[in-house]
Amino acid sequence: MDGTEREMIVRMQQGEEEAFSWLFQKYQSRVLRMAYLISGNYADSEDILQETFVKCYTYRRHLKDPEKFESWLCQIMTRTAWR
C-alpha cells in the first residue's frame, strides 16, 4: 500500500466523500469480480457491490488498521454476498 492510498483510507474514515470516491474507483472492479464469482449473476453482483460500499462507508470507523483496508472490504463483500 502506498502513502496515497493510506492517506485516502484515513480521510475516508474521517468522512471525506472525495476520499471515499477515490477508494470506490480503485476497488470497484475487484469487488465486482469477486461478487460475481460468488453469486454467478451480474445483476446480483452489482447489488452486492453497492451494498458493500454502503457498509464500508457506514462502518468506516470500525476499521482499526488502514493497512488492512482491502481484506476488511473483501470480508464485508463476502458476508454481504452470502447473505
Residue, then its C-alpha position, 0 to 999 in steps of 0.5 A: m500500500d502506498g502513502t496515497e492510498r493510506e492517506m485516502i483510507v484515513r480521510m475516508q474514515q474521517g468522512e471525506e466523500e472525495a476520499f471515499s470516491w477515490l477508494f470506490q474507483k480503485y476497488q470497484s472492479r475487484v469487488l465486482r469480480m469477486a461478487y460475481l464469482i460468488s453469486g454467478n449473476y451480474a445483476d446480483s453482483e452489482d447489488i452486492l457491490q453497492e451494498t458493500f460500499v454502503k457498509c464500508y462507508t457506514y462502518r468506516r470507523h470500525l476499521k482499526d488498521p488502514e493497512k488492512f483496508e482491502s481484506w476488511l472490504c473483501q470480508i464485508m463483500t463476502r458476508t454481504a454476498w452470502r447473505 
